Amino acid sequence: MKNKTIVLAVATLGLFANGAVAGPIMSPAYIQQASGSASSAGMLDTAAIFKPSMDIMAAVPRMDTSNLAGNLSFVYQSGDFNTASVEQTGSRNVGLITQIGYFNSASITQVGTGHQALVSQQGRNNVAIIRQR
């Protein structure tokens, strides 16, 4: 009964929504967009939305990496059926791959000495390979 009430409420809202679409709203994930008119111009402020995140990043102390050899590689993927590959040679390289989703594959190959590698995957049917020589 509760699910039927929710479906009825969503269907009713869909009928009375006045959006900028040419036909009926067919997507259950429809979101009313800002019109861009002067009356709604001050409602969405991207700088204000990102300010807390930027303040946190600015407060992180900087690390002096001028005397370190090696490279840093970071790959982040979200979705299904992604493929990521990192190949590094030399010394003291760092390879990081993060994937969220299903049927993803990740590969890190490092040749040399003093390397570090990490593959983090969330989801099902994912494959990860790390080769260090």
Rosetta constraint file for C-alpha pairs under 8 A:
AtomPair CA 1 CA 5 HARMONIC 6.35 0.50
AtomPair CA 2 CA 6 HARMONIC 6.42 0.50
AtomPair CA 3 CA 7 HARMONIC 6.17 0.50
AtomPair CA 4 CA 8 HARMONIC 6.06 0.50
AtomPair CA 5 CA 9 HARMONIC 6.14 0.50
AtomPair CA 6 CA 10 HARMONIC 6.18 0.50
AtomPair CA 7 CA 11 HARMONIC 6.07 0.50
AtomPair CA 8 CA 12 HARMONIC 6.09 0.50
AtomPair CA 9 CA 13 HARMONIC 6.20 0.50
AtomPair CA 10 CA 14 HARMONIC 6.14 0.50
AtomPair CA 11 CA 15 HARMONIC 6.43 0.50
AtomPair CA 12 CA 16 HARMONIC 6.57 0.50
AtomPair CA 13 CA 17 HARMONIC 5.94 0.50
AtomPair CA 14 CA 25 HARMONIC 6.66 0.50
AtomPair CA 19 CA 32 HARMONIC 6.27 0.50
AtomPair CA 19 CA 33 HARMONIC 7.59 0.50
AtomPair CA 21 CA 25 HARMONIC 7.43 0.50
AtomPair CA 25 CA 30 HARMONIC 7.23 0.50
AtomPair CA 34 CA 40 HARMONIC 6.80 0.50
AtomPair CA 35 CA 40 HARMONIC 6.92 0.50
AtomPair CA 36 CA 40 HARMONIC 6.26 0.50
AtomPair CA 36 CA 41 HARMONIC 5.96 0.50
AtomPair CA 37 CA 41 HARMONIC 6.12 0.50
AtomPair CA 38 CA 42 HARMONIC 7.88 0.50
AtomPair CA 40 CA 44 HARMONIC 7.70 0.50
AtomPair CA 45 CA 49 HARMONIC 6.42 0.50
AtomPair CA 46 CA 50 HARMONIC 6.30 0.50
AtomPair CA 47 CA 51 HARMONIC 5.88 0.50
AtomPair CA 48 CA 52 HARMONIC 7.89 0.50
AtomPair CA 50 CA 54 HARMONIC 6.18 0.50
AtomPair CA 51 CA 55 HARMONIC 6.04 0.50
AtomPair CA 52 CA 56 HARMONIC 6.40 0.50
AtomPair CA 53 CA 57 HARMONIC 6.35 0.50
AtomPair CA 54 CA 58 HARMONIC 6.08 0.50
AtomPair CA 55 CA 59 HARMONIC 6.26 0.50
AtomPair CA 56 CA 60 HARMONIC 6.72 0.50
AtomPair CA 69 CA 91 HARMONIC 6.84 0.50
AtomPair CA 69 CA 92 HARMONIC 6.28 0.50
AtomPair CA 69 CA 93 HARMONIC 7.75 0.50
AtomPair CA 70 CA 90 HARMONIC 6.87 0.50
AtomPair CA 70 CA 91 HARMONIC 5.64 0.50
AtomPair CA 70 CA 92 HARMONIC 4.84 0.50
AtomPair CA 70 CA 93 HARMONIC 4.48 0.50
AtomPair CA 70 CA 94 HARMONIC 7.43 0.50
AtomPair CA 71 CA 88 HARMONIC 7.87 0.50
AtomPair CA 71 CA 92 HARMONIC 7.36 0.50
AtomPair CA 71 CA 93 HARMONIC 4.80 0.50
AtomPair CA 71 CA 94 HARMONIC 6.19 0.50
AtomPair CA 72 CA 93 HARMONIC 6.08 0.50
AtomPair CA 72 CA 94 HARMONIC 4.85 0.50
AtomPair CA 72 CA 95 HARMONIC 6.03 0.50
AtomPair CA 72 CA 96 HARMONIC 7.98 0.50
AtomPair CA 73 CA 86 HARMONIC 7.27 0.50
AtomPair CA 73 CA 94 HARMONIC 6.27 0.50
AtomPair CA 73 CA 95 HARMONIC 4.85 0.50
AtomPair CA 73 CA 96 HARMONIC 6.07 0.50
AtomPair CA 74 CA 95 HARMONIC 6.20 0.50
AtomPair CA 74 CA 96 HARMONIC 4.76 0.50
AtomPair CA 74 CA 97 HARMONIC 5.82 0.50
AtomPair CA 75 CA 84 HARMONIC 7.22 0.50
AtomPair CA 75 CA 96 HARMONIC 6.30 0.50
AtomPair CA 75 CA 97 HARMONIC 4.70 0.50
AtomPair CA 75 CA 98 HARMONIC 6.20 0.50
AtomPair CA 76 CA 97 HARMONIC 6.00 0.50
AtomPair CA 76 CA 98 HARMONIC 4.82 0.50
AtomPair CA 76 CA 99 HARMONIC 5.88 0.50
AtomPair CA 77 CA 82 HARMONIC 7.02 0.50
AtomPair CA 77 CA 98 HARMONIC 6.35 0.50
AtomPair CA 77 CA 99 HARMONIC 4.79 0.50
AtomPair CA 77 CA 100 HARMONIC 6.43 0.50
AtomPair CA 78 CA 82 HARMONIC 7.89 0.50
AtomPair CA 78 CA 99 HARMONIC 5.71 0.50
AtomPair CA 78 CA 100 HARMONIC 4.75 0.50
AtomPair CA 78 CA 101 HARMONIC 6.04 0.50
AtomPair CA 79 CA 99 HARMONIC 7.83 0.50
AtomPair CA 79 CA 100 HARMONIC 6.18 0.50
AtomPair CA 79 CA 101 HARMONIC 4.84 0.50
AtomPair CA 79 CA 102 HARMONIC 7.09 0.50
AtomPair CA 80 CA 100 HARMONIC 7.78 0.50
AtomPair CA 80 CA 101 HARMONIC 4.93 0.50
AtomPair CA 80 CA 102 HARMONIC 4.78 0.50
AtomPair CA 80 CA 103 HARMONIC 5.91 0.50
AtomPair CA 80 CA 104 HARMONIC 6.17 0.50
AtomPair CA 81 CA 101 HARMONIC 7.79 0.50
AtomPair CA 81 CA 102 HARMONIC 6.44 0.50
AtomPair CA 81 CA 103 HARMONIC 4.94 0.50
AtomPair CA 81 CA 104 HARMONIC 4.84 0.50
AtomPair CA 81 CA 105 HARMONIC 7.58 0.50
AtomPair CA 82 CA 99 HARMONIC 7.98 0.50
AtomPair CA 82 CA 103 HARMONIC 7.29 0.50
AtomPair CA 82 CA 104 HARMONIC 4.77 0.50
AtomPair CA 82 CA 105 HARMONIC 6.39 0.50
AtomPair CA 83 CA 104 HARMONIC 5.90 0.50
AtomPair CA 83 CA 105 HARMONIC 4.90 0.50
AtomPair CA 83 CA 106 HARMONIC 5.88 0.50
AtomPair CA 84 CA 97 HARMONIC 7.41 0.50
AtomPair CA 84 CA 105 HARMONIC 6.41 0.50
AtomPair CA 84 CA 106 HARMONIC 4.78 0.50
AtomPair CA 84 CA 107 HARMONIC 6.30 0.50
AtomPair CA 85 CA 106 HARMONIC 5.87 0.50
AtomPair CA 85 CA 107 HARMONIC 4.74 0.50
AtomPair CA 85 CA 108 HARMONIC 5.85 0.50
AtomPair CA 85 CA 109 HARMONIC 7.99 0.50
AtomPair CA 86 CA 95 HARMONIC 6.86 0.50
AtomPair CA 86 CA 107 HARMONIC 6.28 0.50
AtomPair CA 86 CA 108 HARMONIC 4.71 0.50
AtomPair CA 86 CA 109 HARMONIC 6.21 0.50
AtomPair CA 87 CA 108 HARMONIC 5.96 0.50
AtomPair CA 87 CA 109 HARMONIC 4.77 0.50
AtomPair CA 87 CA 110 HARMONIC 5.89 0.50
AtomPair CA 88 CA 93 HARMONIC 6.81 0.50
AtomPair CA 88 CA 95 HARMONIC 7.98 0.50
AtomPair CA 88 CA 109 HARMONIC 6.31 0.50
AtomPair CA 88 CA 110 HARMONIC 4.76 0.50
AtomPair CA 88 CA 111 HARMONIC 6.40 0.50
AtomPair CA 89 CA 93 HARMONIC 7.56 0.50
AtomPair CA 89 CA 110 HARMONIC 5.67 0.50
AtomPair CA 89 CA 111 HARMONIC 4.70 0.50
AtomPair CA 89 CA 112 HARMONIC 5.81 0.50
AtomPair CA 90 CA 111 HARMONIC 6.50 0.50
AtomPair CA 90 CA 112 HARMONIC 5.02 0.50
AtomPair CA 90 CA 113 HARMONIC 7.01 0.50
AtomPair CA 91 CA 111 HARMONIC 7.93 0.50
AtomPair CA 91 CA 112 HARMONIC 5.32 0.50
AtomPair CA 91 CA 113 HARMONIC 4.86 0.50
AtomPair CA 91 CA 114 HARMONIC 5.69 0.50
AtomPair CA 91 CA 115 HARMONIC 6.42 0.50
AtomPair CA 92 CA 113 HARMONIC 6.30 0.50
AtomPair CA 92 CA 114 HARMONIC 4.48 0.50
AtomPair CA 92 CA 115 HARMONIC 4.64 0.50
AtomPair CA 92 CA 116 HARMONIC 7.24 0.50
AtomPair CA 93 CA 110 HARMONIC 7.65 0.50
AtomPair CA 93 CA 114 HARMONIC 7.11 0.50
AtomPair CA 93 CA 115 HARMONIC 4.85 0.50
AtomPair CA 93 CA 116 HARMONIC 6.37 0.50
AtomPair CA 94 CA 115 HARMONIC 5.88 0.50
AtomPair CA 94 CA 116 HARMONIC 4.79 0.50
AtomPair CA 94 CA 117 HARMONIC 5.75 0.50
AtomPair CA 95 CA 108 HARMONIC 6.72 0.50
AtomPair CA 95 CA 116 HARMONIC 6.38 0.50
AtomPair CA 95 CA 117 HARMONIC 4.71 0.50
AtomPair CA 95 CA 118 HARMONIC 6.42 0.50
AtomPair CA 96 CA 117 HARMONIC 5.85 0.50
AtomPair CA 96 CA 118 HARMONIC 4.96 0.50
AtomPair CA 96 CA 119 HARMONIC 5.91 0.50
AtomPair CA 97 CA 106 HARMONIC 7.05 0.50
AtomPair CA 97 CA 118 HARMONIC 6.45 0.50
AtomPair CA 97 CA 119 HARMONIC 4.81 0.50
AtomPair CA 97 CA 120 HARMONIC 6.23 0.50
AtomPair CA 98 CA 119 HARMONIC 5.96 0.50
AtomPair CA 98 CA 120 HARMONIC 4.73 0.50
AtomPair CA 98 CA 121 HARMONIC 5.82 0.50
AtomPair CA 99 CA 104 HARMONIC 7.09 0.50
AtomPair CA 99 CA 120 HARMONIC 6.35 0.50
AtomPair CA 99 CA 121 HARMONIC 4.80 0.50
AtomPair CA 99 CA 122 HARMONIC 6.43 0.50
AtomPair CA 100 CA 104 HARMONIC 8.00 0.50
AtomPair CA 100 CA 121 HARMONIC 5.77 0.50
AtomPair CA 100 CA 122 HARMONIC 4.77 0.50
AtomPair CA 100 CA 123 HARMONIC 6.09 0.50
AtomPair CA 101 CA 121 HARMONIC 7.79 0.50
AtomPair CA 101 CA 122 HARMONIC 6.15 0.50
AtomPair CA 101 CA 123 HARMONIC 4.87 0.50
AtomPair CA 101 CA 124 HARMONIC 7.14 0.50
AtomPair CA 102 CA 122 HARMONIC 7.89 0.50
AtomPair CA 102 CA 123 HARMONIC 5.14 0.50
AtomPair CA 102 CA 124 HARMONIC 5.01 0.50
AtomPair CA 102 CA 125 HARMONIC 5.96 0.50
AtomPair CA 102 CA 126 HARMONIC 6.26 0.50
AtomPair CA 103 CA 123 HARMONIC 7.93 0.50
AtomPair CA 103 CA 124 HARMONIC 6.48 0.50
AtomPair CA 103 CA 125 HARMONIC 4.85 0.50
AtomPair CA 103 CA 126 HARMONIC 4.80 0.50
AtomPair CA 103 CA 127 HARMONIC 7.53 0.50
AtomPair CA 104 CA 125 HARMONIC 7.21 0.50
AtomPair CA 104 CA 126 HARMONIC 4.73 0.50
AtomPair CA 104 CA 127 HARMONIC 6.38 0.50
AtomPair CA 105 CA 126 HARMONIC 5.68 0.50
AtomPair CA 105 CA 127 HARMONIC 4.64 0.50
AtomPair CA 105 CA 128 HARMONIC 5.77 0.50
AtomPair CA 106 CA 119 HARMONIC 7.20 0.50
AtomPair CA 106 CA 127 HARMONIC 6.30 0.50
AtomPair CA 106 CA 128 HARMONIC 4.73 0.50
AtomPair CA 106 CA 129 HARMONIC 6.26 0.50
AtomPair CA 107 CA 128 HARMONIC 5.84 0.50
AtomPair CA 107 CA 129 HARMONIC 4.71 0.50
AtomPair CA 107 CA 130 HARMONIC 5.80 0.50
AtomPair CA 107 CA 131 HARMONIC 7.93 0.50
AtomPair CA 108 CA 117 HARMONIC 7.08 0.50
AtomPair CA 108 CA 129 HARMONIC 6.39 0.50
AtomPair CA 108 CA 130 HARMONIC 4.81 0.50
AtomPair CA 108 CA 131 HARMONIC 6.19 0.50
AtomPair CA 109 CA 130 HARMONIC 5.99 0.50
AtomPair CA 109 CA 131 HARMONIC 4.66 0.50
AtomPair CA 109 CA 132 HARMONIC 5.96 0.50
AtomPair CA 110 CA 115 HARMONIC 6.87 0.50
AtomPair CA 110 CA 131 HARMONIC 6.18 0.50
AtomPair CA 110 CA 132 HARMONIC 4.81 0.50
AtomPair CA 110 CA 133 HARMONIC 6.45 0.50
AtomPair CA 111 CA 132 HARMONIC 5.88 0.50
AtomPair CA 111 CA 133 HARMONIC 4.90 0.50
AtomPair CA 112 CA 132 HARMONIC 7.76 0.50
AtomPair CA 112 CA 133 HARMONIC 6.19 0.50
AtomPair CA 113 CA 133 HARMONIC 7.69 0.50
AtomPair CA 115 CA 132 HARMONIC 7.54 0.50
AtomPair CA 117 CA 130 HARMONIC 7.18 0.50
AtomPair CA 119 CA 128 HARMONIC 6.78 0.50
AtomPair CA 119 CA 130 HARMONIC 7.97 0.50
AtomPair CA 121 CA 126 HARMONIC 7.11 0.50
